[in-house]
C-alpha cells in the first residue's frame, strides 16, 4: 500500500496552492486568508527545482534548435563519430533526471498535505461527483491532471461536424479550369510549403506569444496569484472542457446570479488577447460590474492544450458556449460576449454562429489580421505573408461580425500602438476604424454612400470629446431624431440587416483615451446600444 502511494506521488502533478473551503474554519496563523501556498519539504523543493530548470533548458533548446543545428553542422559535429558520445552523455543525463524524479516522489510521499491531495485526486478520477469535485477544487495543481468536467460530445452529434471541427468562413476559391488548376498548384507548391513551415513555427508563436512555454513560465507567479484571487475572493469555479478536436480548455466561472443586482443574471463570456490569460485578463472588467463571468484560455495557453490556430480557437469557443448553456444553465439570450484585441476573432465567430446571443463588446479589436501582418514584414514578403495569413491565420473578424444582427459596441483606444498600421499618433490608421466602417456599410448601405463615409471618417478622426462634438455640430446631427427614425423603421418592417436607413456611428463606437494594453475600467464598459 505504501509503495502504491509512493508511485502515485511520483507520477502526481505539481501542487502550487491550497484553497481553504468556505465551510472550513481557518486555523491559527492563517486568519484573514482563504488559502496558502503549498510548502514542499526540502527534498521535494530541491528536486523540483532541478527538474524545472531542466524543463526550461529543454524548451530553450527546442526554440533555438534551427540555429543550433546550423551551428553544429558548420562545425562538423553532425556525424556518427561525434553523435555517439553525445548520445551517451544525453542518456546519462536522462538517467540522472529520472533519479531526481524518483527522489521528488519520495519527498512528496513524506508530505502529509500532498498525500491528502493525491488521495482526493485519485478518488475524483474514479468517482467524479459534485462532493469530490468540491474537495479537489481546494487545490491548485497542474491542470493536465484535472478530470474533465464537460465534453462537447455530451450535447453534440459527432456526425454533424467535419474532421476539423466547427465551420469557419473561408475565402471563396477562384474558378479555374482543371488543367490550369493543376499547373497552378505545381507552380505555387514551394510557396505552400514555406507558408506551412512559417505558420507552424515562428509565425504562430509571434501571433500568439502567450502560447510560448518560456513566457508562461515567467508569468507563472502572476497567474497563480490571479487564480487564487478568482477562487478565494470571487468564489470562482474552475472547469476543464473537452472541445471537438480533443483540446482541453481551462475555464473559470464566477456565478453572481444569487447576488442582489440586475447584472448577475447576465453571463459575460470573455475572450482574451494574444498574450492574455483569464487569470489576469479582461475578466476583471465585467466582474467589477456585478456580472456573472466565464473566462477561458486559448488552446496552448496555461492550462489549455493544443495550439491557437483559427480552427482550434473556434472549436474552443464553441465548447465554452455549449458549457454555458447546457451545464451552467444560461440561455443564449442571457449571454454577452466581451473580447479584447485578438479575442475579437473568437467573439465575432461566437455571435455569427449563435445569433441569439444578447450582445457583443469588442475592445481594441481589429477587422482583419492581414494589414497588421504586412505592417511588420518586409514589402518583398507581401505575397508570402498574404498567402500564409489567408491560408493558416485568417482572422477575418469584420466578415464574421457582419453576419450578426444583434447589438454591438466597439471600444477604440485613442493611443493604441498595436493595431495601428503607422503609429499610435495616427488615429486614422487604427484598424478599429475599419471594423466600424465595414459594420455600418453592411447594416446601413443607403446611408454609407460617399457623403456618409466622409462624415464617419471625420468623426473617427476626432480623438477627444471636444472634437467629436465639433463634428456633430458641423453635420447638425440630432441623436433623438435618428433614434426615432430607426425605431419607426424597425417597427414597420421588422427586417434583418442590411437596412435602407440609419445614421448611428456614435451608438456603435466609443473612445477610450489609453494605449492597447491598459486594463479597461468598468466605467468604460457598457451593454451595447440596441433598439
N, C-alpha and C positions, 0 to 999 in steps of 0.2 A: 504493500500500500504506500509506504514511504517512497519507494522507488518510482512508482507511478506518479505521485505528486511532484517529485523532482523533475521527471520527464515533462510534465505539463508546464512546470515553471521554466524549464529550458526552452520550450517552444512558445511560451507565452509572449504576449505583447509588452511593449514598453509602457509602464504606468507613470502618468505625469501628475495627476491631481486626484484628490478625493473630495467630492462634493457632499457636504452634510445634508441629509434629507431634512425636510421641513418639520416632520413629526419628531425627529430625534433631538433630544436635549443636547445642548452644547457643553462639552466638558470644560473644566477649568483650564485657563491658559489659552482658550480659543474663543473666548467671549467676543461677540461682535463680528465673528466670521462664520460663514456658512460652509467653509471648505478650507483645505490646506494643501500645500504642495506635498506630494508623496516623498518621503525621506528614505532612500535606499540605504542599506548598510554599506560599510566601507568596501567590501568585496564587490558587491553589485555596482557600486558607484564607479570604481576604477575600471572594472572590466567593461562596463557600458561605455565609458569614455573612450577606451581603446577601440571598441567596435564602431563607435560613432565617427572617430577620426578616419578609420579605415573606409567607412562608407563614403565620407566626404572626399577622400582621395580617389576612390574609385569613380565617383561622379565627375570629379575634375578631370580625371584621365579619359573618361568617356567623351566629354565635351571637347577635349583638346586632342582626341585620337587622330583626326586627319593630319594635323600639324605634326604630331608626334611620330606618326608612321612615315611621313615625308622625311623628317629629320633622320630617323633610324635607317631609312632606305639610302639616303645620300651618304651616311656614314658607313654603310655596308654591314649593318647589324642584322639585316633580314636575310639570313642564310642558315642552313642546317647546323653549321658548326657553332654559330652564336646562339641559335634558338634553343638548343638542347640544354645548355647550362642555365639559360634564363627560365626555361620551364621548370627546372629543378628548384630554382630559387622561389618561383611563384608557388610551386607545390609545398615547399617548406613553410612559406608564409601562410598558406591556406590551412595547413595543419595546426599552426600556432594559433590562428584566429579561431579555429574550431575548439581548441583547448580553452581559449579565453571565453568562448560562448558557454562551454561546459561549466566553467567557474562562475560565470554570471548566473546560470541556472541554480548553482549551489547557493549563491548568495541570496537569490530570491526565495529559495526553499526555506532558508533560515529566517526569513522575514514574515512574521505572522500576518501583517497587513496585506502583503502580496498573496500569501496563501488564501486568505479570506476572499480576496478579489478573484483569484483564478478559480476558486470553487464556485463563486457566483456566476462567472463567465461560462463555465462548463455546464452548470445547471440550466442557464438560459439557452444555451445552444440545444440542449436536449428537450427542454420544455419552455418554449418562448411564450410564456403567459404574461399578463399585464403586471402581476406582482413581481415576477422575476425581472422583467424589463425595468421596472421602477428601481429595483435594487442595483441593477447594472448601470443605470443612468447616474448613479452616485460616483462613478469613476470616469476619468478622462484618460483614455489609452489609445494605442494605435488603432485607427478606425477600420483597418483591413480585417481586424478580428471581430468587429461588431456584427452581430447577426442581422440579416436583412429584415426590415420592418414592413416593406411593401414592394411588390413587383408589378410591372406593367401587365404581366400575364393574368393577374387577378381580375382585371376588368377588360382586357383587350383580346381580340382574336388574332393569333399569330398569322393566320392565313390572309388577313386583310392588309398586312404590311409587306413592303418589299424587303429584300435581303438587307438593304442598307438601313431601313427604318422608316420613319415618318417622311411625308412628302415635302420637298423643297421647291421653291421657284427656281427654275434654271433658264439660262439664256436660250432663246429659240434657235435651233440649228439652221444653218444656211442651206438652202436647197441646191444640190449639185447632182450631176449625172453620176452613174455608178462608176464609170472608168475614171472620171475626174476626181471622184471621192477617193478612190484607191491611190491614185498618183499623188494627190494632195496629202494623204495620210503618210505615205512613204517620205514625201518631201519634208513634212513637219515632224517626223518621228524624233529626230535629235532634240528639237525644241520641247516635245512632250517629255522626253527622258530627263532633260535638265530641269524642267518645271517641276516634275515629280520629286527629284532629288532636293531642289531648293525648298519646296513646300514641306517635305518631311524631315528636313534637317534644321538649318538655322532659320528658315522662313517662319515656320510655326512658332518657334521659340521667341523670335523677335516680336511677332504679333501678340503672343500670349506669354510674356515673361514670367507670369505667376505660375506657369507650369514647370519652370526650371527648378530642380531639386535644391540647388545651392541657394537660390533666393528664398525658397520655403524654409530651408534650414536656418538662414539668417533671421527670418521673421518669426521663427517658432515661439520665442518667448512672448512676443506681442500677440500672436494668435492664441496661445494658451491663456493669456490674460483676458483677451476678448471673449473666449469661450467660457471662461469661468464667470465673467460678468453676466453674460446672457443667461447662464443656467442658474446662478446663485442669486442674482439681483432681479432678473426679469422672469425667472421661473421658466426658462426655455426648455424645449423638449427636442433632443437630438434624434434624428431618424436616418436610417440608411434605405435608399430607394434603388431598385434594380431597373435600369432602363432596358428598352427592347434590344439594344446592341450588347447587353451584358455589362455595361459600365455601372459601377456603384456610385451613387450620388449622395454626398454628405449634405444634410439639410438641418436647419434649426427653425423650430416653430414656437412663437410666443403667442399664447392664447389670451385675448383680452375680452372675450365675449361675456364673462361673468362680472366684469367690472362696470361701474357706472360710467356713462358717457355714450355718445351716439356713434363713435367711430369703431368701437370694439367689434361690432357685427360685420365690419368690412375687413376682408383679408387683403393685405398688400403683399404681393409676391415680388421680391427684389432680385434684380439681375445685376451682377457686379461687373466691374471693368476688367481690363486685360491683365491687371496685376492686383485685383481686388479680391478679398475674401469676406464671407459674411461675418466672420468674427470681428472684423474691424472696418467693415464697409458701410454701404448705404442703408443697411437695416436700421441704423440709429435714427435716421430722419423720421420715418413713419412711427417708430416706437415712441418718440417724443410726443407725437400727436394722439397717442392712445389707440392706435390701430392694432388689430391682430396682424402679425407679420410672419411671413415664411421666407427665409433666406436659403440659398443653396450655392454650392461651389461648382465652378466649371469642371468638366472632366479633366483630370490631371492636376487639379488644384487641391492641396492639403489632403483631406480625407477622401476626395472623389478620385476614381480611377479613370483610365482612358487618356485620350488626347483631345484637345479642344478644336477639332475641325468642325465646320458648319453643320455637317450631318449629325455628329455626336452632340453638338450643342443643342440642336433641335430635339433630338431624342431625349436628352436630359430634361429640357423644358417641358416636354410632353408628359413625362412620368411625374414631374413636380405638380403639374396641373391635375393629373389624374389622382394623385395622392391627396391634394387639397379638397377635391370633390368627393371622392369615394371613401377616404379614410378620416379626414378631418371634418367632413360634413358641411362644407360651404357650397352654395350654389354658384354657378359661373357669374350670375348677375350680382353676386356679393364680392366678387374678386376684382381688385385693381392691380395692374402691373406697373411697377416702377423700376426704371433702369437708369444706370449711369454709364456714359461713354459707350464702349463696345457692347455692353449689355443690351443696347438698343436693338441689336440683331435678333437675339432670342425673344426679347419683349415684343417686337413687331411680328415675329413669327407666331407668337402665342395668340395675339389678338386677331391675326389673319386666320389662324386655324380654329380658334374658338371665338367666333364673333359675338357671342353672348356676354363676353367679359365686360364688366361695368365701364372701365375707363383705362387710359394709358397715360403715364407721365414719363417723358424722356428727358433726362438731364445730361447736357453736354454730349449729345449724341450726333452722329453724322449720317448722311444719306447713303454713302457708298464708300467702300474702302479704297477703290482704285485711285482716285485723285490723291489721297493721303499717301498711298504706297508710291506713286510716281514722284511725289514731292521729295522723298528721302533717297531715291535711287537715281543713278546717273541717267541722263537722257538717252544714251546709247542702249540702255537696257529696256527701254519703253516697250517694245514688242514682247520681250520675255516676261516682264513684270505684268503686263496686261493679260497674257495667256495664263500665267501662274495664278493670278488673283481670280480670274473668271472661272478657271477650271477647279481650283482647290480651296480658295478662300473668298468665295463670292458673298460678301456680307452686304447684301442689297436691301438695307433697311427701308429705304423710301419706297421701293417697289412693293414690299410686304405691307408697309403702313397704309398704302393706298387701297388695299383690299379690305380695310377695316372701316366700319360705318359709325363707330361709337365716338365718345368724347376723347379728345387728345389735348395734352398740354406739353409744349416744348419749352425747356429752360435753356437759355443761351448764356454762356459765360462770356462777359464782355472783354475779358483779358485772357481768353483761352489760348494757350500756347501749343496745344496738342493737335486739335482738329482744324487748325487754320493752315492754308496752303502757302502762305507767305510768312506771316508773323503775327503775334498777339496784338500788335498795334493796328493791324489792318482788319477791322471787324467784318468787312465785307467778304473776306476770304474764309470766314468761319463756315464750315460745311453744314452747320445747323441751319443757316440761311437757306441752303438748297433743299434741306429736308422740309422746311416750311413751304417754300415755293412749290415744290412738287406736290405736296399735300393739297394746297389751295388750288393749284392748277387742275388737279383731278376733281376736287369737290365742287369748285365754282368756276367752270371753264368760261362761262359767259362774262364773268367779271374780270378774270385773269387774262385780259387782252393786253395789247402793248401798253395802254394807259394804266391798266390795273397793275401790271408787273412793275411799271415805273414807279407807281405810288408805293407799292410794297417795298421796293428796293430803297426808296427814300426813307421809309420808316425803319428798315433794317440798318441803314447807315447811322441811325441815332444810337448813341452809346449810353445815354442817360435820360432821365425822365423829362428834363427841360427840353432836350432836342426832340424827344418823342412828341411832347405837347406842341412844339412848333410845327412839326409835320402835320399833326392832326388839325391844327388851326389853319394851315395853308390849304388843306384839302376840304376844310369845313365838314369834318366827319361828325355825324350825330349818332353816338352809340345806341341811344334808346330807339331811334328810328330804324337803324339797321337791325336790331334785335326784333323789333315788331314786324318788320318785313319778313325776316326768316321764320318767325313763329307762324305768321299767316301762311307763308308758302308751305310749311310742313303740315299745318292743319288741313289745308285744302287739298294737298296732293298725297302726302304720306308716302313719298318715294325714296328709294335709296340714292346715295350719291352716285354720279355727279348731279348737282342741281344747276338750274339755269339762273340762280340768283345768289347773292351773298357778298359781304364785304366785311370780313371779321378777322383780320390778321392779328390784332391785339388780343383777341379771345383765345388764340391758339399758341401764342408765344409770349413769354415774359423774360426780361433780362435779369441776370444776377451778376453784380459787379465783383467778379472774382476770377481767379485762374482755374485751370481744369481740375486740379486735384483737391481743392478746398472742399471739405465736407459741406453738404447743403444743409443749412439750418431749417428747422421746421417752419419758421416764419415764411420761407420761400416755397414751401411745399403746399400744394392745394389740389383738391379734386378738380379735374378739367371741366371747363365750361361746356354745357350742353343745353339744347333747347328742351 
